[in-house]
């Protein structure tokens, strides 16, 4: 996964590390292994993109000069020859002109005798700007004026593209497969124009993998050069080339309109007026004022309709939302996007508040897609100057504590639900937007592409960042948006946009460590370098250094971290305190939070708990203010609440993270908070050249040389990679920072289900089937896991009511609007019709039919037993409603006859994940994970609203419904997943 800090190396890199260490640790090496070990050499090659247009200077034009004077083994004639071996090596003495010269000596004249050909002295390649840039510094020697003219013509060309390649001359693909001559090169394709920038990056990646990390390359443009003339008539030349990332890091995007495209920029139907083409200042908009309460969003958006392309787009969307024929009871209007990933997404929505104020939001992934298609320049040979990763990805995630929300909808907002089933105080934020919560184990993550940013906030950033020419730096715009997200969600995260130079894409990294990084990583195996002794194999590490890097910001953290508790109110230093486990400073006073000790400490502790209760209450009040009760009322716009709650949220999240960590440390003494970030330790390894190592990847080292408690407390994350090729030796140096080590079982607090009465997460499950998530099946069958996964994937799907009078009874049920006139997502509607649903029908039972049908089909395609069950057990049920019947009571009775259903007995009966819960009020839902201690279960309901309604019009998710409660008349029985015949 591209944005996880702590991803493992690519498999081919891990394999090469193991291969080298195994060979070097073998006492009886064969001939090839001895040759490789004792005669390691490397090579470097520089190829120019400069075509000569004046034939009179050298007697050749076009790409011929670049082909004949590739800087490799001195200079090499690398004119592409199909079907024949290329002659790489010059030889002998030749004083012929440049166009025909083939000698190793004599090129460029004999004023100082027969001099050798020019060549590369050294090359140094390093990553910069957290991996966004790669810079190559190449030292070249030209021995006379004639040679200098060639080098100047081809290589001293500001802005011209160069291909720098390097590799090991020989290597082992595995312990038994020796490659004696590494001929990997893309020079031919580069010289003939086969590649554009993006395609050559793909080709380089293929070569890296094919050679097991023994080849690498940098494609970049010349950004600087210098040269010195020596008394012996020679020239020392330095050329600096840099990857395209430098263009992106400093790309000033012209967001101004290129023409007077017409735009319908009338205000929305909220009643706020604006004039198309108005100067932004006339709308009462001050870019420096974050509150901007005196100007309505409608008037601000209209005022920017002709200011730039983003303003034009926002004005168009504002108008479209105002014309939307459907107006949800919660005041939302939505616009869904295309089907790029096979799904429709809510890309834009407006939220009307109860004081008639309307705010407008764009999904972050959709905004990136707009930038790509309308703002980022094209390149002449195809594609974009830069691209983004998948803008609909659900795998670009960031860590999120249980209660993390947006404290300021003036900046951003994301969908979440708070409330306990059976009560009336269920609150929805952006209830009809796409969900952005992803749960893994006991932890919660935010899908970054599904955060919604406020139109006016984005317009404000643009005004702040614009220079005198109306341009902004693209990466600055993105980082300002991400900074806004971090500030409004409690400052837990540190998210930045950077360029992945290997794929030429802008990616998003959260430097807050992810607790479940092992489970979420694509590359799960962690490479281990041997740096000490022969235990576990030999070592190809040439040098290592571990040092601390203490900044002034760490002063307080060190003071607190010197005690092994590591936390006092307002300062979390648990990551540093881990290093002091097992020791105690007899002189330095112990610094603790007022949690233990004398009466005064107990009194202070009580005060903190009271403040925590106050914060929890403020949390609930805030959500009641900005939330939609039951997803049927309009929220309240209260800017004073936004400002006041911001600091409360920061303290609340800090306190709960600390409490969760201290609880975990009772069983894992090395646990620390994810929010601690990086430790101030820099481990630098210099090794024989190895390609494929990337910024933010994780590795380990053998621990014999480390202090005894270090291996248990930290992992090493790469912050910089550099390669040097000099004297025919390629070395790679990696610089690394340490991050706290803690397992994915950190039991972080789950998302609360009620603002004032949160349900504690499960600690010990006595149910023989463990609670599951879509990512972790453990001992739960694949079939049951698939049922829950599919059911949760439909959460948020909703119907189109036949009428919109908005009347509801005391339980929240619609009055005279019970008829379902279809579904907002036509794909979901088609699937529902496929299991027998028709217009104006209740559909909770059809939803469970759909989920089971898709689960049995998906698993049955791979498991013959499941396929047989599907075709055998449900033969008594009519098509196309299979696997179940149309009525939930009918399904229950028929399945009971077959032995796959049982009556519910309070205090005794327990469902399992995937089972169906049948209620006495003629309702049915899918069971998720179960907490046997609290006797609560996850429930995924069709035709519900997350409350006690069985006619709520949407697929809802309830995280903790009571098994023994009276919701929907109480539970009638359980339909059990058939897994055996």
N, C-alpha and C positions, 0 to 999 in steps of 0.2 A: 504494500500500500504506500503510495507515493509520499504521504505527508506525515508518516509516523516517525518520530524521533526514537531511534533505537531499533530500526529495522536491521536484520542481519545482512551479510554480504550476499551477492548473487551466488547461486550454487557453484558455478564454475570457478569463482574466486576461492570459495571454501575448499573445493576439491584440489586446486593448485597448491594452497597452503598445506593441506594434508600430505599431498604428494611430495613436495619439497622436504618437509620435515621428516617424513618416513624414510626417504632416501638418505638424508643427512644423518639420520639416527641409526642407519643400518651398519653394523660392524664389517660385514663382508660385502663390499660393493663390486658390481661387475664392471667390465671395461667401459661401457657407455656412461655409467654413473660416475666413474672416476674422471673420465674426459670432461663431462659436464661440470663436475664440482671444481676441477682445477683449471679449467680453461673457459670460464664464463666471460663472454664478451657481448657487447651490445652495439647497436647501430642507430644512426639518426639520419633523417632525410628531410630536405626542404624543397618544396615544389612551388613554382610561381604561376600565377594566373595571367601574367602580363603578356599580351600579344604585341609583336612589333609591327608598326604600320609603315615605317620608313626603311625600305630595303637597302638603301644606300649605305647605312652605317655598318652593318655586319654581313651584308650579302644574303641574308635570309629574312623572311618576315613571317607574320602570323605566329603560331605557337611553336615554330621550329626552334627558335632560340631557347625557349623554356624547356623544350624536350631534350635538347642536346646538353643543357647545362643545369641539370638537376644537382643540387648540392647533396651528394651521397658518395662516400668513399672518395672524398675530394670533389670532383664533378663527374657526372655520369651521363652518357647519352641514353636516355630512356624513351626514345622515340617508340611509340607503341607498335608492336609487331604481332600480328595475329598468326598463330600457328607456328611460331618459331621462338627459340630462346632469346632473351634479350642479353646483349653484351654489356655487362655492367662496368667492367674494369678497363680504365685507360692504361696504356703501357708505353714505354719507350720515350723517345724524344721526337717532337714534332713542332716545327716552327711555322706550319701553314696557318692561313687566316682562321678566324673564329668559325666560319661556316663549315670548314672541313677538318679542323684540328682534332686529332684523336690521341695526342700524347699526354703522358703523365708529367713531362717536362717540356718547357719551351713555349707554353701558351702565354700570349700577351707580349711577346718580344724578348730580346736578349740583351737589353741595356745593362743588366746586372748579371749576365751569364744565364745559364739554363736554370730556370727556377721552377719549383714544383707548382702544380695546379692549385687553385684556391680550394678552400674547404671550411667546414664547420669545426670550430675549436670546442665549443660546448653549447649546450642548450639547457635552459632551466624553465620548467613549466610549473606554475602554482595556481591554486584556486584563491579567489578573493571574493569579498562581499558575500560571505557565507555561502559560497558555492555558485553565486550568480555569474561570476566571471572566471575565465581561465586566461592567464597571461603567459606568453612564451617569450623568453629573452634569449636570443641566439647570437653567439659570438662567431664572427666569420673572419678568416684571414685571406686577404688578396695580396699577392706578392709583387705586383707591378701595376702600372696604370692601365694596361690593356685588360687585365683581369678585373680591376676595379670598375672599368666601364661596363663589363658584362654584369657584374653584381649590382651595380647601380641601376642598370636598365631593367633588370628582372626583379630585384628584391628590395631596393630602396625606393619604394613606391607607396607613399602615404595613401591609405584607403583601399589598396589592392588586397585581394584575398590570397592567402598562402596556405598550403597544406604542410604541416609539420608532423612527421611520423617518426616513431622510435620503437625499438623492440629488442628482445634478447635474441642473439644469433642462434642459440639452440635451447631446447627445453624438453621437459617430459610432460606428455599429456596425462599419463598416469605412471605408476611405478615401472611398468614394463614397456611403455611406448615412447621411444626417443625420437624427437624431431631434430635432426642434426643441422638443418639449414632453414631458418625461418625466413621465408620469402614473402610474407604477408605485406601487401602494399596496395594502396588505392591510387597510385600515381597515374597509371594509364587512364583510368576513368576521369580523373581530375583534369588531365591535360587535354582530353578530347571533349570535355564539356558534358560528360555523361551525367554528372550529378548537379543538382541544385543544393542549396545550403542544408535543407532539411533531409534530403535523401542521402547526402554523404554522411550525416550524423547517424542515420540508420545503418549505413554500410560500415562505419567505424565500430558501432556496437556489435555487429555481426563478426567482424574480425577479432575484436576483443574476446568474444566468446569462443570462436573457433580455435584461437590460439591459447585458450585457457589463461587469459590475462597476460600473455607475453608479447602483446602488441598494443600500442595506443597511438592516438593521433589528436591533433588540435587543428581545427579549421578556423581561421580568423583573419582579420585584416591588419595591415600595418598601421600602427597608431603612433609610432615614434621611431627614430633612428639617430645614430651618431657615428662618426668615424674619425680616426686619427691617422695622420700621415707620419710615418716613421722615417728616420734618417737613412735606413737601408732601402728606401723606396717602396716599402710594403705599407699596407693599410690594415688597421684594426677596425672592424665594422661591428656595430651592435644594432640589431633590429629587434623591435618589440612588436609582437602580434597579439591580438586579443580577440577572444570569442565574441560572438554577436551580442552576448549578454550586456556588454558595455553600452550598446545602442539602446537596449531596453531600459537599463538602469537610468539612462539620461534622456530617454525618448520624450521629447516635448511634443505631445500630441495636439494637433490643431483641431480643436473641437468646434470651431466656428463653422457656420453654414457656408457651403461653397456656392450656393445660389439662393434665390428667393423662393425656395419651395413653399408652396402654400400649405397651410396647416389649419385645420379646424380647431381653434384653441379657445372655444367658449368655455365658461366655467361649468362645473358639474351641476346636477339638479339639486344641490343642497341649498341653492338660493344665493350663494355668494357670487358676486359679479366681478368681472375683470375685462380688460380690453386687450385684444390681440395686438401684439407689437409694442406694448407698454414698456417703457424703460424700467428695469428692475427697481431702481430707486423710487419710482413713483408708486410702487406697490407697498411701500412702507417696509421694505426688506433690507435689513442690515446684516451683511454676511458675518459680522463680528459678534452678533447677538445670538447666543444659542437658544434663548427662550422664544424670541420672535413672536410673543403672544399677541402683539397688536396687529399683526397681519395674518389674514387667513391663508391656509395652504393653497386654496383655489386661486386667490389673486396672485400669490407668489409664482405659482406654476405658470399661470397665464402670462405673467410679466416676462418670463424667460422663454416663451414660446419661440421667439426669433433670435434669442441670444446665442444659441449654439445647438448642435445636433442633439445633445442629450436633453436640453430644454424642449426642443421640438418633439422628441419622442415622448417625454413625460406629458406634454400638453395633449398629444394625440390620445394617450392612454387615459388621461383625465377625462377627456370628452367621451371616449368609448365606455368607461365605467359609468359615467352619468347617463348614458343611453341604455345601459343594461336593463333588460326587461324584468329580470329577477332580482328581488330585493329580499335578502334573508332577514329573519326576525332579529338577528343580532346586529343588524346595520351594515353587514358586509356585502360588497359586490365583488365578484371575482372574474378574472380573465384567464382562461387556460391556454397553454401554449401547444406546440406541435407534438409530434410523436417520434422525436429523434431517438429515444431509447425504448420505444415501444409503449411508453406511458404518456398520459397527459399530466401536466403539472400546472398548479396554480402559479402563474408567473407574475401576476399583478393583482392587487386588490385594494379596494378603498374601505375604510372603516368609519362609519358615521357614529358619532358619540351623542349622548342624550342632550347635549346643548347645541345640537345641529352642526357641530364642527365636523369636518371630514378630513381625514388624513389618508395619504396615498403611499403604497408600498410596492417595491419591486423585489422579487427573489434574487438573491445574490448571483446564483448561477445564470439566470436570465440576463442580468445586467452585464455579466462577463461576456455572454454570447453576443449581446448588442455591441459591446466594445470591439469584439473580434470582427464582426461583420461590417461595422460602420465607421470605426475609428482607427483601428490598427492598419497601417499601410500594407498594400500588397507588394510582392516582389515580382520582378519581370518574368522570371522563369517558373512561376507557379507558386501558389501558396501564400501564406502570410509571413510578415516579418517576424512575428512571434505568435504563439498559439497558447491556449489554455488547456489544462487537463479537462476531463469530462465534466461539463458544466451541470450535468444531471446526476453526478456520482453520489451514491449514498455511502461511499467508502472514504471520502475526505472528511475526517471527523476530528473533533477537538474534545478534550476532557471537560466534563461538566459535573460539579457537585450536585447533590440531590435537590437543593432549593434554588439553584441558579436560574434566574429569570432576567429579562431586560427591565431595568428600573426606569427606563426613559423611552417611551414609544416615539419621541421626537427624533430618535436616532435609529432604532431598529426594534424588531419584535419577532417572536417566533411562537409557533403554536404549542400550547401546553394546556393541560387540564388539571384542576385541583378540586378535590371533593370526594366524599365517601358515599358509596352507593347506599341508597335508602334514605339519604338526607336531602334536603332541598338546596343546600348551599354548595352546589357544584358549579365551579366557575371555569369558563373557557376563555382563553386568550387566542385571538385569531382562529376561532373555532373551525372555520371552513377553509383555512389555508392548508398547505401540505405539511404533514408532520415532519419534525426534524429530530426527534429523539430516537436514539439507538441504544439499546441496552445490551451489555455484554457481561455475563456473570452477574455480579452485584453492583456494577458500575454503570453510569449513564454517560452518553456522549452526544454531542450536537453535530448533526450533519451540516457542515458549513454552507453547502450550496443551497440549503433550505432555510436560511435566515433571511428575513425580509427587511430591507433598508428603506427608510423614509425618503420620499422624493426630495423634500425640502432640505433634509440633511445633506444629501448628495449635492444639491445645487449650492448649498453653503460652502461645502468643501471646494467645489470648483471655483467659486468666487475667491476663496482664500488663497488658492494655489495658482491662479492665473497670473502670468507675467504681463508685461506691458504690451505684448503682442497677442494676448488672448490665448496663450498656450499653457498647458500644464504637463508636468512629468507624470506619465501614466502610472509608474510604480508608486509614486507619491500619493496619487488619488486612491489607489487600492489600499495602501498602508494606512491612510487616514481613515478610511471606512472601517478597516479592521481594528484600528485603535479605538474608534468610537464604540465598536462592539465590546471590546475588552473593558472599557471604562464603565459602560452601562450594565455590565453583567458581573460586577464585583471584583474586577482586576485579578481574576484567577488566571486568565490566559495571557500569553504573549504571542500573538499571531503576526507573522510577517509574510509578505509576498516576496518571492525570489525567483530567479531564473534557473531552471535545471538545464545546464549547458549541454548535457548529453542528449537531450531530446528537443531543445529549443522551445520549452514551454514554461510559462509562469505557473509556479506551484505555491501552495500555502502551507507554512510550517507553524505549528504551535510548540513553542519551546517548553511548555508545561508537560512534564513527562506523563505518559499514558500508562495507568496501572496495568492494563491488559495488553501491553505491547507484544508479549509473546504470543498470545492467542490471535491478535489482529494482524500480525506481520505476515506478509506473503513469504518472505525468506525467514523461516523460523530458526534455522540452525545458526548458531553463533560461532564465528571463527575464533580459534584460540591460537595465539602466537606463543611459541616457546622462545623465551628470552634468557633462560637460565638453566644450565646443565643439560643433561641428555634425557631427563625423564619425559616420556611421551614423545620422543623423537629428537632429531637435531634441530638446529635453528638457522634460519637465513636472515635473522635480524642482526645488523651490523653494529647498531648503537641504540641506547635507550636512555631517557632522562625523565625523571618525575620531579616536578617542582610545584610549589603552591603559587597562586596568583591572587594575592589579597588586595582588594580594592577598598576604598574608604566606606563603600556601602555595606561591606561585610563586618565592620567593626562591632556593631551591636550584636550581630548574629554570632560572632566568635565569642563574645562575652557570655551570651546565653548558652551557646553550644558547648562551652567548656564544661558544663555539667551534663551528666548523661540523661537527664530528663528532657532538656532541650526546648522547653516551651514556657514562656510566661505570657500573660495577656498582652496581645499586640505584637508579639515577636515569636515566630515559629522557626526554631533552629534545630529541629529534630534530625535533619540530615547530618549536621556537624556533630551533634551529640553522640551519634552512633560510633564515631571514631574514638570516643572516650569511654566506651563501655568497658567495664572491668577495672577502671582506675578512678581515683578521687584525689582532688587537690586539697591537701590538708590545711593550707593557708587561706586560699581564696574562698570567700564566703559563697555558700551555695545560693543560687538564684532560682527560685521556683515560682510557679503560679500559686496563688493562695488557695490550694486545694487540700493541703494536709497540714497537720501541726497543731499549734496552740489555738486557744479560743478565738483570738483575733483573726487568725487565718480562716478558721471555720466561719466566722462572721463575714469576712470578706468574700468567702466562697459563696455563702448564701446570697450576698449582694449581687455577685456575678450571675447566679442562677436566676435571680429576679429580673436582672437586665436581659437575660436570654429570653425569659418568658415575655418580657415587654417587646423584645425584637420579634419574637414569633407572632405576637398579637399584631404588631405593625405590619408584618409580612402578610398576615391574613387580611387586614384592613386594606392594604394596598391592592391585593388581588381582587378583593371585592369591588374596589373602585374601578380598576381598569379592565376587569373581567366581565363577561356576559353570563349572567346567572342562568344556568340550564341551557346556555347557547341560544336563548330566545329573547334576552333583553339587551338593550344597548349599553355599552360601557360608559364610564364617566371620564371626561377629559379634565384633569386637574394638574396643572403645571407645578403648583406648589408641592403636591404630593410627589411628583417626579424628583424634584430637587431634594426634598427632605429624606426620601427613602434611599437615595443612592448610598450614603455613608452607612446607613443601617444594614444594607445588603452586604457591604464589604465586611463589616464586623460579624454579621451572622454567619456568612460562609466560612470566614476564618475560624470562628469558634467551633463550628460543626466539623470542619476538617481536622482541627486539633483534637477534638473529642474522639473522632473515629480513629485517628492515628494512635492516640494513647490507649484506646481500648484494644486495638490490634497488637500493640506492643506487649500486652500481657502474655500473648502467645508467640509473638515474633519480635524479639528485642531490637531487631535492626529496621523495623518499619519506620517510614518517614512520610511526610505529606507530599503529594504530587506537586503542590504549588511551590515547593522549595526550589525547583529548577535545577541549575547546574551547581556542582560543587567546585570549589576553587583549586582543583588539582589538574595539572596539565601533564599528561604522559605523552612523550614524543618518541616514536620508533622510527629508525632509519633501517631499511631492509633492501635486499636485492630487488630490482625493479619488478613491480607487479601492477597491472592495470585492473580497472573495474571497481576500485575502492571509492566510495562517495561520501560527501558531507552528510552528517547526521546518522550514518550507519553505526552499528554497535559491534564491538569485539571484546574478547577477554584475553588475558595473558596468564601464563603459569604464575602461580602466586608465591613461589618459594622466596622471591626476592622482596616481597611486599611485607609491611607490618602485618601481624597475624590477623587483625580484625578487618583489614581493608578488603580482602576478597569477598567477605560476607556483606559488605555495606555499599558497594558501588559497582557500576558498570562504566565502561569508557565509550564515549560518543565522539566521533570524528568531527573536528571543527576545521581542519585544513589538510589539504593533500598537495604535495609538491613532488616533482620528478626532476632529476638532474642526470644528464648524459654528458660525461666528460671522461677523456682518456679511455674510451671504449667500454665504460662501465655505466650501467643504468642503476640508479638508486631511487627508491621511493621513500619519502618521509611523510608520516602521518602525525598530526598534532591532535590531541584528544582532550576533552573535558570529561569529568566524572559526573554521573548522575546517581541519585540514590537508588539502591536496589530494593525492590519490594515486589511481592508476588501479585498475580491477578486476583488473589483471594483476599484482597485488602478490605473487603466488606465495607466499601464506602456507602454512605447513606443513600438509599434509593429515593427516587422522586416522591415527595409526599403526596398523599391523596386527599388531604384536608388541610387548609391553611392553619388551623389552630389545634388539630389533633392528629399529627402524623403517625403513620403506622411504622413501627420499627422494622428494619430488615430482618429476614430470617437469619439466625445464627446457626442453629442446629436443627436439621430436618430429620424427623423420625420416620417419615414416609419412605417406604422402600424404593419408590421412584423419586429420584432427585428432581427439584424444581428445574425447569428447563428454560432456555432462551433459544432464539433461532440459530444462535451460533454454537450452542453447547448442548449436545444430546446426552453426553455421559451414558448413564445406564438406561435412559429412556429409549424406546425403540425408534428407529428411523421414521416409521409410519406415524407414531404419535407426534414426534417432533415436527414432521412435515405438516400435519394438520394444524398445529398451533402456529407455525410459521406462515402458512397460507392465510389463516384467519386474521392474524395481525396485519398482514400486508394489505387487507381491505379496509382497515380502520380509516374512517373519514369519508368513505363512499356514502353518498346521500341521495335521497329521492327528490323528485320534482313534485311538490304537492299540487293538487288540482285547484286549490284556491289559496289566497294569501290574505285572509282577513285577520290573522294573528291571534285569534281568540283561543285560549287554552283553559282547561279546568284546573282545579286545585292541585292535581298531581302533575301538571305540565302537559297533559295530553291535548292535542288539537281538538277543537270543537267544530264539527261539520267540515273538517278538512282531512278526514281519515283516508281519503282515496289517494293512492299513489299513481301519479301520471307518468311514471318513467324515472330514469336515473340521470343525474347530471353528467356522469361519465358514460357515454354510449357503449363503450367496450364492456363495462361492468353490466350494463343493462342487457347486452346481448348474451352474456354468460348466464345471467339470471333467467332469461327466457329459455335458455338451454336446459334448465332443470325444472321447467314447468311453470315459472311465474308468468302472470299476465297483468295488464294494467288494472289498477284499482284493487289489487289483492294485497293482503298482509303478507309479509315476506321474511319474518325471522326464521321460519322453518325452511324456506327455500334457500336462505343463505347458508344454513348448516349443511343442506344437501350439496350445495356448490362446493363448499370447503372439503367435505369428505370425498366427493366425486373427484376433485382435482388431486387430492392427496393420494387416493388409491390408484389413480392413473399414473401419477408421477413415480410413486414407489413401485407400483406394479410393473412398470416398464423395465425395472432392474431386478425385482424380486418375484420369481414365479409363484411363490406361496401367496403373496399379497394379491397378485393378479387372480389366482384361483379363488381366493376368498371373495374378491369383488364380484366374480361371476357366479359364485355358488350361494353365498349367504343371502344375497339380496334378490333372489329369483322371485320372491313373493311380492316385490314392490314394482309398481307399474312404471314403464318408461313414459316421458324422459326424466322422471323425477328421481330415478336411481341416484345414489344407493338407498335413499330413504323415501318415505311417502310424503304427500303434500301437507298433511296435518301432523303437528307435533305429537298430539296424543295418540294418533293412529300409529305413528312411527314407534312410540314407546311401547304400545301394547304388542305390536307385531314382533319387535326386537326382544321383548320379554318372553314371548312364546319360544323364540329361538335360543334363549339362554344368554342374550347379550344385553339385558337391561334388568334393573332391580329397583325396588321401592326404596325411597330415602327414609332412613331412621335417624332422627336428631341425636347427635352426640356419638353416633357409631359409623354411619356410612361416609366413606371418603371417595371422591372421584379421583381420577388420574388425568394428567395432561392429554388432551385430545378427546376425552369423553364429552358427551353432550348432557347438559343440565336441563331437565324439563321442569317447568314451574306450574303451579296450580292455576295461575291466571292465564293459562294457554300461551306460554312463551317458552322459547328454547334458546340456549346459548352454548358456545364452545368454551370448554374449561381450559385454562392455561395452567401455570404452576400453582401448587397448593402449599400453604403453610399449615402444618398439622398442629403447631403449638397454639396459634391464634384461631385456627379453624376458619381461615379465609382463603379465597382463591381468586385467581385472575379470571375475568369473564369477558369474552368477545361476543357481542350481541348484534344481530341484524335488526333493523327497524327499532332502534332505541336511541336514547340521547345521553346515555351514561348515568341517567337518574333511574327512578323506579318505573319509567314509562316503557311499555311494550309497543308503543306506537310513536317513537321519537323521530323516525325518518332517516336514520343514518346507522352505519356500522360504528359501534362505540367500543371503547376499551375501559373496563373497570379494574383497577389494579388490586383491590382487596375487598371483595364482596363476602359477606358473612355466610358461612355454610348453614348455620342454624338460625338465620334471620327470617324475617317475614316479607322480604322483598318479593314482589310479584306473587303474593299469596303464599309464599314458602315453596320449598323444593318438593316436587312430586316424586321424582325419580332420576336415575342416571342411566343413560344409554352408553354402553361400554364399547370401546373400539374393538371390533373383531380382529384378532391377530392370529387365531388358531381355528382350524375347522373342527 
